[in-house]
Amino acid sequence: MKIQVKMNLSILLLLTLFLSACVDKVTIVPEPAIETVSVSENPVVTQLEDGRRGFIVTEVTHLTDNARRDYEQAVELLKVEDFEHAIEILEKIIALSPDVTAPYINIAMAYIRTDNPGPAEEHLKTALSLVPAHPVASNTYGLLLRKDGRFAEARQIYEEAVTRFPDYLPLHRNLGILCDIYLNDQECALSQYEYYREGDPDNKQVALWITELRMRLGQ
């Protein structure tokens, strides 16, 4: 079975509640819609070409219909925070289709919520080896590294991802937070917040951060 995962960034912004600036708690991102297409046997990432802010991750999976239903069940379990059962199912899904990023990202989030960062990091590394700079995997990994005090590594992950996916605004927001609060790089923080505000001009919190930073910088 071949799948194409379409990620519309305006929708993802509503789903990725774990991108909060002020907390480290991570909540689960519901899985994007999946549709069958004809693709090559390698993951492919392309930008949308119809004016929308977003991207398409095209991957191949060899799941049976039963395994696909199991995966959908795992996603539902994540939504109701039954992480242990979700992990059990997702481990089986990964064994059946080890070349698809979504199960790795979802299981990593489940491990994070059960305070088990080691397996979470390994699964995120695998997702990023399959689709380098994958924006959701990168954002989640950046938060994990930040929580562990590995600020330079987090910055590298964010910067690689924003280069590949500049329209994925949560990356800019969290890179700005990292630079602002943890690295004391105010110029970096200001540039990231301003980029974020261009895409989300109604975000009052980010607008306040920009005002405060400009005051600190004497602008």
Accessible surface in RSA format (square Angstrom, percent):
REM  Atomic radii and reference values for relative SASA: ProtOr
REM  Chains: A
REM  Algorithm: Lee & Richards
REM  Probe-radius: 1.40
REM  Slices: 20
REM RES _ NUM      All-atoms   Total-Side   Main-Chain    Non-polar    All polar
REM                ABS   REL    ABS   REL    ABS   REL    ABS   REL    ABS   REL
RES MET A   1    74.27  38.5  34.13  22.6  40.15  95.6  46.28  39.3  27.99  37.1
RES LYS A   2    67.31  32.8  65.81  40.4   1.51   3.6  19.80  17.8  47.51  50.6
RES ILE A   3     7.96   4.5   7.96   5.9   0.00   0.0   7.96   5.7   0.00   0.0
RES GLN A   4    29.71  16.6  29.38  21.5   0.34   0.8   0.00   0.0  29.71  22.5
RES VAL A   5     2.58   1.7   2.58   2.3   0.00   0.0   2.58   2.2   0.00   0.0
RES LYS A   6    87.22  42.6  78.30  48.0   8.92  21.2  35.94  32.4  51.28  54.6
RES MET A   7    15.39   8.0  13.06   8.6   2.32   5.5  14.85  12.6   0.54   0.7
RES ASN A   8    32.03  22.1  26.67  25.8   5.36  12.9   8.74  21.0  23.29  22.5
RES LEU A   9     2.87   1.6   2.87   2.1   0.00   0.0   2.87   2.0   0.00   0.0
RES SER A  10    69.62  58.8  60.14  80.3   9.48  21.8  48.73 103.8  20.89  29.3
RES ILE A  11    97.19  55.3  96.92  72.2   0.27   0.7  97.19  70.0   0.00   0.0
RES LEU A  12     3.99   2.2   3.99   2.9   0.00   0.0   3.99   2.8   0.00   0.0
RES LEU A  13    50.50  28.1  33.20  23.8  17.29  43.5  33.20  23.3  17.29  46.5
RES LEU A  14   137.41  76.5 122.75  87.8  14.66  36.9 125.48  88.1  11.94  32.1
RES LEU A  15    52.96  29.5  47.76  34.2   5.20  13.1  49.98  35.1   2.98   8.0
RES THR A  16     4.69   3.3   0.05   0.0   4.65  11.1   0.00   0.0   4.69   7.1
RES LEU A  17   124.66  69.4 109.33  78.2  15.33  38.5 113.99  80.1  10.68  28.7
RES PHE A  18     1.60   0.8   0.16   0.1   1.44   3.7   0.54   0.3   1.06   3.0
RES LEU A  19     8.85   4.9   8.64   6.2   0.21   0.5   8.85   6.2   0.00   0.0
RES SER A  20    37.60  31.8  31.10  41.5   6.50  15.0  21.03  44.8  16.56  23.2
RES ALA A  21     6.34   5.8   1.29   2.0   5.05  11.5   1.29   1.8   5.05  13.4
RES CYS A  22    97.73  73.9  62.35  69.5  35.39  83.2  35.66  90.4  62.07  66.9
RES VAL A  23    75.43  49.6  68.38  61.9   7.05  17.0  74.67  64.9   0.75   2.0
RES ASP A  24    56.48  39.6  45.01  44.8  11.47  27.1  12.66  29.8  43.82  43.7
RES LYS A  25   130.12  63.5 115.46  70.8  14.66  34.9  70.57  63.5  59.56  63.4
RES VAL A  26     6.71   4.4   5.24   4.7   1.46   3.5   5.24   4.6   1.46   4.0
RES THR A  27    38.63  27.5  38.59  39.1   0.04   0.1  38.24  51.4   0.39   0.6
RES ILE A  28    19.89  11.3   5.60   4.2  14.29  34.4   5.62   4.0  14.26  38.7
RES VAL A  29     8.96   5.9   6.92   6.3   2.04   4.9   6.92   6.0   2.04   5.5
RES PRO A  30    31.35  22.8  31.27  28.5   0.08   0.3  31.27  25.8   0.08   0.5
RES GLU A  31    37.94  21.8  16.30  12.3  21.63  51.5   9.65  18.7  28.29  23.1
RES PRO A  32    22.22  16.2  10.10   9.2  12.12  44.1  18.97  15.7   3.25  20.2
RES ALA A  33    84.67  77.9  64.08  98.9  20.59  46.8  75.98 107.0   8.69  23.0
RES ILE A  34    51.41  29.3  24.40  18.2  27.01  65.1  25.25  18.2  26.16  71.0
RES GLU A  35    81.21  46.6  75.58  57.2   5.64  13.4  31.95  61.8  49.26  40.2
RES THR A  36   104.00  74.0  78.17  79.2  25.83  61.6  55.71  74.8  48.30  73.0
RES VAL A  37    37.39  24.6  25.30  22.9  12.10  29.1  34.73  30.2   2.66   7.2
RES SER A  38   110.06  93.0  79.04 105.5  31.02  71.5  45.68  97.3  64.39  90.2
RES VAL A  39    33.82  22.3  14.43  13.1  19.40  46.7  24.75  21.5   9.07  24.6
RES SER A  40    63.91  54.0  46.67  62.3  17.24  39.7  52.14 111.0  11.78  16.5
RES GLU A  41   110.34  63.4  90.44  68.4  19.91  47.4  62.01 119.9  48.34  39.5
RES ASN A  42    99.21  68.4  99.12  95.8   0.10   0.2  18.68  45.0  80.53  77.8
RES PRO A  43    44.48  32.4  24.72  22.5  19.77  71.8  24.72  20.4  19.77 122.8
RES VAL A  44    60.94  40.1  57.27  51.8   3.66   8.8  60.76  52.8   0.18   0.5
RES VAL A  45    27.64  18.2   6.70   6.1  20.94  50.5   6.70   5.8  20.94  56.8
RES THR A  46    65.37  46.5  59.72  60.5   5.64  13.5  56.57  76.0   8.80  13.3
RES GLN A  47    80.60  45.1  71.72  52.4   8.88  21.1  55.48 118.1  25.12  19.0
RES LEU A  48    25.96  14.5   7.90   5.7  18.06  45.4   9.22   6.5  16.74  45.0
RES GLU A  49   173.86  99.8 130.76  98.9  43.09 102.6  54.13 104.7 119.72  97.8
RES ASP A  50    92.42  64.7  56.45  56.2  35.98  85.1  49.08 115.5  43.34  43.2
RES GLY A  51    78.90  97.3   0.00   N/A  78.90  97.3  43.59 119.6  35.31  79.1
RES ARG A  52   117.01  49.1 101.04  51.5  15.96  38.0  55.99  76.5  61.01  37.0
RES ARG A  53    94.74  39.8  89.30  45.5   5.44  12.9  51.54  70.4  43.20  26.2
RES GLY A  54     2.47   3.0   0.00   N/A   2.47   3.0   0.00   0.0   2.47   5.5
RES PHE A  55     1.85   0.9   1.81   1.1   0.04   0.1   1.81   1.1   0.04   0.1
RES ILE A  56    24.61  14.0  24.58  18.3   0.02   0.1  24.58  17.7   0.02   0.1
RES VAL A  57     0.80   0.5   0.80   0.7   0.00   0.0   0.80   0.7   0.00   0.0
RES THR A  58     7.95   5.7   7.95   8.1   0.00   0.0   2.24   3.0   5.72   8.6
RES GLU A  59     1.42   0.8   1.42   1.1   0.00   0.0   0.01   0.0   1.40   1.1
RES VAL A  60    11.24   7.4   6.89   6.2   4.36  10.5   6.89   6.0   4.36  11.8
RES THR A  61     4.07   2.9   4.07   4.1   0.00   0.0   3.71   5.0   0.36   0.5
RES HIS A  62   119.67  65.4  98.48  68.4  21.19  54.2  67.87  70.0  51.80  60.3
RES LEU A  63    21.97  12.2  14.41  10.3   7.56  19.0  15.19  10.7   6.78  18.2
RES THR A  64    88.83  63.2  80.97  82.1   7.86  18.7  81.52 109.5   7.31  11.1
RES ASP A  65    89.51  62.7  84.34  83.9   5.17  12.2  19.88  46.8  69.63  69.4
RES ASN A  66    95.77  66.0  93.37  90.2   2.40   5.8  23.07  55.5  72.71  70.3
RES ALA A  67     5.03   4.6   3.26   5.0   1.77   4.0   4.56   6.4   0.47   1.2
RES ARG A  68    61.91  26.0  61.91  31.6   0.00   0.0  20.62  28.2  41.28  25.0
RES ARG A  69   138.33  58.1 132.91  67.8   5.42  12.9  63.78  87.2  74.55  45.2
RES ASP A  70    63.79  44.7  63.53  63.2   0.26   0.6   4.41  10.4  59.38  59.2
RES TYR A  71    14.47   6.8  14.47   8.2   0.00   0.0  14.47  10.9   0.00   0.0
RES GLU A  72    89.13  51.2  86.58  65.5   2.55   6.1  39.22  75.9  49.91  40.7
RES GLN A  73    93.12  52.1  87.28  63.8   5.84  13.9  30.46  64.8  62.66  47.5
RES ALA A  74     0.00   0.0   0.00   0.0   0.00   0.0   0.00   0.0   0.00   0.0
RES VAL A  75    11.17   7.3  11.17  10.1   0.00   0.0  11.17   9.7   0.00   0.0
RES GLU A  76    93.65  53.8  93.02  70.4   0.63   1.5  43.48  84.1  50.17  41.0
RES LEU A  77    29.12  16.2  28.99  20.7   0.13   0.3  29.12  20.5   0.00   0.0
RES LEU A  78     1.38   0.8   0.33   0.2   1.05   2.6   0.33   0.2   1.05   2.8
RES LYS A  79   102.03  49.8  71.45  43.8  30.58  72.8  39.43  35.5  62.60  66.7
RES VAL A  80   109.56  72.1  82.37  74.6  27.18  65.5  89.16  77.5  20.40  55.3
RES GLU A  81    95.79  55.0  77.98  59.0  17.81  42.4  19.74  38.2  76.05  62.1
RES ASP A  82    46.64  32.7  40.38  40.2   6.26  14.8  17.96  42.3  28.68  28.6
RES PHE A  83    19.68   9.8  16.91  10.5   2.78   7.2  16.91  10.3   2.78   7.9
RES GLU A  84   128.31  73.7 124.37  94.1   3.94   9.4  39.87  77.1  88.44  72.2
RES HIS A  85    98.77  54.0  98.55  68.5   0.21   0.5  64.47  66.4  34.30  39.9
RES ALA A  86     0.00   0.0   0.00   0.0   0.00   0.0   0.00   0.0   0.00   0.0
RES ILE A  87    21.39  12.2  21.39  15.9   0.00   0.0  21.39  15.4   0.00   0.0
RES GLU A  88   101.42  58.2  94.77  71.7   6.64  15.8  37.29  72.1  64.13  52.4
RES ILE A  89    27.87  15.9  27.87  20.8   0.00   0.0  27.87  20.1   0.00   0.0
RES LEU A  90     0.00   0.0   0.00   0.0   0.00   0.0   0.00   0.0   0.00   0.0
RES GLU A  91    68.82  39.5  63.52  48.1   5.29  12.6  32.26  62.4  36.55  29.8
RES LYS A  92   140.78  68.7 136.15  83.5   4.62  11.0  84.40  76.0  56.38  60.1
RES ILE A  93     2.43   1.4   2.43   1.8   0.00   0.0   2.43   1.7   0.00   0.0
RES ILE A  94    17.89  10.2  17.81  13.3   0.08   0.2  17.81  12.8   0.08   0.2
RES ALA A  95    81.70  75.1  48.29  74.5  33.41  76.0  58.65  82.6  23.05  61.1
RES LEU A  96   104.96  58.5  86.72  62.0  18.24  45.8  89.21  62.7  15.75  42.4
RES SER A  97     2.36   2.0   1.86   2.5   0.50   1.2   1.21   2.6   1.16   1.6
RES PRO A  98    66.28  48.3  63.08  57.5   3.20  11.6  63.08  52.1   3.20  19.9
RES ASP A  99    81.94  57.4  81.01  80.6   0.92   2.2  20.52  48.3  61.42  61.3
RES VAL A 100     5.95   3.9   5.86   5.3   0.09   0.2   5.86   5.1   0.09   0.3
RES THR A 101     2.18   1.5   2.18   2.2   0.00   0.0   0.00   0.0   2.18   3.3
RES ALA A 102    12.87  11.8   9.85  15.2   3.02   6.9  12.70  17.9   0.16   0.4
RES PRO A 103     5.71   4.2   5.71   5.2   0.00   0.0   5.71   4.7   0.00   0.0
RES TYR A 104    14.23   6.6  14.23   8.1   0.00   0.0   5.66   4.3   8.57  10.6
RES ILE A 105    10.40   5.9  10.40   7.8   0.00   0.0  10.40   7.5   0.00   0.0
RES ASN A 106     4.53   3.1   4.53   4.4   0.00   0.0   0.00   0.0   4.53   4.4
RES ILE A 107     0.00   0.0   0.00   0.0   0.00   0.0   0.00   0.0   0.00   0.0
RES ALA A 108     0.00   0.0   0.00   0.0   0.00   0.0   0.00   0.0   0.00   0.0
RES MET A 109     0.38   0.2   0.38   0.2   0.00   0.0   0.38   0.3   0.00   0.0
RES ALA A 110     0.00   0.0   0.00   0.0   0.00   0.0   0.00   0.0   0.00   0.0
RES TYR A 111    28.64  13.4  28.64  16.3   0.00   0.0  10.64   8.0  18.00  22.2
RES ILE A 112    20.87  11.9  10.55   7.9  10.32  24.9  12.14   8.7   8.73  23.7
RES ARG A 113    49.76  20.9  22.11  11.3  27.65  65.8   5.64   7.7  44.11  26.7
RES THR A 114    55.14  39.2  29.02  29.4  26.12  62.3  35.26  47.4  19.88  30.1
RES ASP A 115   120.57  84.5  99.25  98.8  21.31  50.4  33.07  77.8  87.50  87.3
RES ASN A 116    62.15  42.9  61.06  59.0   1.09   2.6   6.20  14.9  55.95  54.1
RES PRO A 117    70.17  51.1  69.57  63.4   0.60   2.2  69.79  57.6   0.38   2.4
RES GLY A 118    41.46  51.1   0.00   N/A  41.46  51.1  37.62 103.2   3.83   8.6
RES PRO A 119    44.97  32.8  39.19  35.7   5.78  21.0  44.48  36.7   0.50   3.1
RES ALA A 120     0.00   0.0   0.00   0.0   0.00   0.0   0.00   0.0   0.00   0.0
RES GLU A 121    22.03  12.6  22.03  16.7   0.00   0.0   2.44   4.7  19.59  16.0
RES GLU A 122   102.60  58.9 101.05  76.4   1.55   3.7  45.92  88.8  56.68  46.3
RES HIS A 123    27.26  14.9  27.03  18.8   0.23   0.6  17.52  18.1   9.74  11.3
RES LEU A 124     0.00   0.0   0.00   0.0   0.00   0.0   0.00   0.0   0.00   0.0
RES LYS A 125    94.45  46.1  87.74  53.8   6.71  16.0  48.91  44.0  45.53  48.5
RES THR A 126    47.40  33.7  43.47  44.1   3.93   9.4  23.05  31.0  24.35  36.8
RES ALA A 127     0.00   0.0   0.00   0.0   0.00   0.0   0.00   0.0   0.00   0.0
RES LEU A 128    24.57  13.7  19.79  14.2   4.78  12.0  20.09  14.1   4.48  12.1
RES SER A 129    84.01  71.0  49.34  65.8  34.67  79.9  49.46 105.3  34.54  48.4
RES LEU A 130    41.33  23.0  27.98  20.0  13.35  33.6  30.36  21.3  10.97  29.5
RES VAL A 131     1.54   1.0   1.49   1.4   0.05   0.1   1.54   1.3   0.00   0.0
RES PRO A 132    80.73  58.8  79.20  72.2   1.53   5.6  80.73  66.7   0.00   0.0
RES ALA A 133    17.98  16.5   8.46  13.0   9.52  21.7  12.05  17.0   5.92  15.7
RES HIS A 134     1.18   0.6   1.18   0.8   0.00   0.0   0.00   0.0   1.18   1.4
RES PRO A 135     0.00   0.0   0.00   0.0   0.00   0.0   0.00   0.0   0.00   0.0
RES VAL A 136     6.95   4.6   6.95   6.3   0.00   0.0   6.95   6.0   0.00   0.0
RES ALA A 137     0.00   0.0   0.00   0.0   0.00   0.0   0.00   0.0   0.00   0.0
RES SER A 138     1.47   1.2   1.47   2.0   0.00   0.0   0.00   0.0   1.47   2.1
RES ASN A 139     0.00   0.0   0.00   0.0   0.00   0.0   0.00   0.0   0.00   0.0
RES THR A 140     0.28   0.2   0.11   0.1   0.18   0.4   0.11   0.1   0.18   0.3
RES TYR A 141    12.09   5.6  12.09   6.9   0.00   0.0   6.91   5.2   5.18   6.4
RES GLY A 142     0.00   0.0   0.00   N/A   0.00   0.0   0.00   0.0   0.00   0.0
RES LEU A 143     9.09   5.1   7.02   5.0   2.08   5.2   7.22   5.1   1.88   5.0
RES LEU A 144    15.33   8.5  11.25   8.0   4.08  10.3  14.67  10.3   0.66   1.8
RES LEU A 145     1.37   0.8   1.21   0.9   0.17   0.4   1.37   1.0   0.00   0.0
RES ARG A 146     7.62   3.2   3.29   1.7   4.33  10.3   0.67   0.9   6.95   4.2
RES LYS A 147   123.12  60.1  93.20  57.2  29.92  71.2  63.27  57.0  59.85  63.7
RES ASP A 148    91.71  64.2  66.48  66.2  25.23  59.7  19.19  45.2  72.52  72.3
RES GLY A 149    41.89  51.7   0.00   N/A  41.89  51.7  19.83  54.4  22.06  49.4
RES ARG A 150    70.07  29.4  62.62  31.9   7.45  17.7  34.85  47.6  35.22  21.3
RES PHE A 151    59.11  29.6  56.51  35.0   2.60   6.8  56.51  34.3   2.60   7.4
RES ALA A 152    79.82  73.4  67.15 103.6  12.68  28.8  70.58  99.4   9.24  24.5
RES GLU A 153    77.69  44.6  74.99  56.7   2.71   6.4  36.89  71.4  40.80  33.3
RES ALA A 154     0.00   0.0   0.00   0.0   0.00   0.0   0.00   0.0   0.00   0.0
RES ARG A 155    65.04  27.3  65.04  33.2   0.00   0.0  18.62  25.4  46.43  28.1
RES GLN A 156   106.48  59.5 103.16  75.4   3.32   7.9  27.51  58.5  78.97  59.9
RES ILE A 157    28.86  16.4  27.86  20.8   1.00   2.4  28.00  20.2   0.86   2.3
RES TYR A 158     0.00   0.0   0.00   0.0   0.00   0.0   0.00   0.0   0.00   0.0
RES GLU A 159    69.75  40.0  68.67  52.0   1.08   2.6  24.76  47.9  44.99  36.7
RES GLU A 160    89.98  51.7  80.65  61.0   9.34  22.2  39.50  76.4  50.48  41.2
RES ALA A 161     0.00   0.0   0.00   0.0   0.00   0.0   0.00   0.0   0.00   0.0
RES VAL A 162    19.32  12.7  15.91  14.4   3.42   8.2  15.91  13.8   3.42   9.3
RES THR A 163   113.96  81.1  88.27  89.5  25.69  61.2  73.04  98.1  40.92  61.9
RES ARG A 164   104.69  44.0  94.04  47.9  10.65  25.3  36.64  50.1  68.05  41.2
RES PHE A 165     3.23   1.6   1.95   1.2   1.28   3.3   3.23   2.0   0.00   0.0
RES PRO A 166    54.00  39.4  54.00  49.2   0.00   0.0  54.00  44.6   0.00   0.0
RES ASP A 167    46.63  32.7  46.44  46.2   0.18   0.4   3.49   8.2  43.14  43.0
RES TYR A 168     0.21   0.1   0.00   0.0   0.21   0.6   0.00   0.0   0.21   0.3
RES LEU A 169     2.17   1.2   2.05   1.5   0.12   0.3   2.05   1.4   0.12   0.3
RES PRO A 170     1.22   0.9   0.92   0.8   0.30   1.1   1.22   1.0   0.00   0.0
RES LEU A 171     0.00   0.0   0.00   0.0   0.00   0.0   0.00   0.0   0.00   0.0
RES HIS A 172     9.19   5.0   9.19   6.4   0.00   0.0   8.92   9.2   0.26   0.3
RES ARG A 173    24.52  10.3  24.52  12.5   0.00   0.0   5.48   7.5  19.03  11.5
RES ASN A 174     0.06   0.0   0.00   0.0   0.06   0.1   0.00   0.0   0.06   0.1
RES LEU A 175     2.25   1.3   2.25   1.6   0.00   0.0   2.25   1.6   0.00   0.0
RES GLY A 176     0.00   0.0   0.00   N/A   0.00   0.0   0.00   0.0   0.00   0.0
RES ILE A 177     1.40   0.8   1.40   1.0   0.00   0.0   1.40   1.0   0.00   0.0
RES LEU A 178     0.00   0.0   0.00   0.0   0.00   0.0   0.00   0.0   0.00   0.0
RES CYS A 179     0.00   0.0   0.00   0.0   0.00   0.0   0.00   0.0   0.00   0.0
RES ASP A 180    20.78  14.6  12.09  12.0   8.68  20.5   0.43   1.0  20.34  20.3
RES ILE A 181   113.10  64.4  82.42  61.4  30.68  73.9  87.34  62.9  25.76  69.9
RES TYR A 182    78.36  36.6  54.42  31.0  23.94  62.3  33.96  25.5  44.40  54.7
RES LEU A 183    55.12  30.7  30.70  22.0  24.42  61.4  35.04  24.6  20.08  54.0
RES ASN A 184   118.19  81.5 100.23  96.9  17.96  43.2  28.61  68.9  89.58  86.6
RES ASP A 185    43.47  30.4  38.64  38.5   4.83  11.4  14.36  33.8  29.11  29.0
RES GLN A 186    41.44  23.2  37.58  27.5   3.86   9.2   7.72  16.4  33.72  25.6
RES GLU A 187   107.46  61.7 102.81  77.8   4.65  11.1  55.69 107.7  51.77  42.3
RES CYS A 188    18.71  14.2   9.91  11.0   8.80  20.7  13.58  34.4   5.14   5.5
RES ALA A 189     0.00   0.0   0.00   0.0   0.00   0.0   0.00   0.0   0.00   0.0
RES LEU A 190    11.32   6.3  11.32   8.1   0.00   0.0  11.32   8.0   0.00   0.0
RES SER A 191    58.81  49.7  48.48  64.7  10.33  23.8  44.69  95.2  14.12  19.8
RES GLN A 192    28.57  16.0  28.57  20.9   0.00   0.0   0.00   0.0  28.57  21.7
RES TYR A 193     2.30   1.1   2.30   1.3   0.00   0.0   0.00   0.0   2.30   2.8
RES GLU A 194    49.72  28.5  48.53  36.7   1.19   2.8  16.50  31.9  33.22  27.1
RES TYR A 195    78.06  36.4  75.23  42.8   2.83   7.4  59.96  45.1  18.11  22.3
RES TYR A 196    11.70   5.5  11.70   6.7   0.00   0.0   0.22   0.2  11.48  14.2
RES ARG A 197    76.47  32.1  75.98  38.7   0.49   1.2  12.76  17.4  63.71  38.6
RES GLU A 198   141.38  81.2 108.77  82.3  32.61  77.6  48.90  94.6  92.48  75.5
RES GLY A 199    25.80  31.8   0.00   N/A  25.80  31.8   3.39   9.3  22.42  50.2
RES ASP A 200    38.20  26.8  36.72  36.5   1.48   3.5   5.23  12.3  32.97  32.9
RES PRO A 201    93.53  68.2  73.89  67.4  19.64  71.4  73.89  61.0  19.64 122.1
RES ASP A 202   124.50  87.2 105.54 105.0  18.95  44.8  37.01  87.1  87.48  87.2
RES ASN A 203    31.49  21.7  23.01  22.2   8.48  20.4   9.29  22.4  22.21  21.5
RES LYS A 204   180.02  87.8 168.85 103.6  11.17  26.6 113.68 102.3  66.34  70.7
RES GLN A 205    76.52  42.8  67.84  49.6   8.68  20.7  29.27  62.3  47.25  35.8
RES VAL A 206     0.00   0.0   0.00   0.0   0.00   0.0   0.00   0.0   0.00   0.0
RES ALA A 207    30.42  28.0  29.57  45.6   0.85   1.9  29.94  42.2   0.48   1.3
RES LEU A 208   100.06  55.7  95.75  68.5   4.30  10.8  99.47  69.9   0.59   1.6
RES TRP A 209    36.33  14.6  35.32  17.1   1.01   2.4  16.66   8.9  19.67  31.9
RES ILE A 210     0.86   0.5   0.86   0.6   0.00   0.0   0.86   0.6   0.00   0.0
RES THR A 211    72.31  51.4  69.76  70.7   2.55   6.1  46.15  62.0  26.16  39.5
RES GLU A 212    75.64  43.4  73.52  55.6   2.13   5.1  26.77  51.8  48.87  39.9
RES LEU A 213     0.05   0.0   0.05   0.0   0.00   0.0   0.05   0.0   0.00   0.0
RES ARG A 214    83.66  35.1  83.66  42.6   0.00   0.0  20.13  27.5  63.53  38.5
RES MET A 215   142.27  73.7 119.94  79.4  22.33  53.2 105.44  89.6  36.83  48.8
RES ARG A 216   126.54  53.1  89.76  45.8  36.78  87.6  60.70  83.0  65.84  39.9
RES LEU A 217    52.42  29.2  22.66  16.2  29.77  74.8  27.76  19.5  24.66  66.4
RES GLY A 218    71.43  88.1   0.00   N/A  71.43  88.1  36.15  99.2  35.28  79.0
RES GLN A 219   126.97  71.0  65.73  48.0  61.24 145.8  64.17 136.6  62.80  47.6
END  Absolute sums over single chains surface
CHAIN  1 A    10447.6       8617.6       1830.0       5690.1       4757.6
END  Absolute sums over all chains
TOTAL         10447.6       8617.6       1830.0       5690.1       4757.6
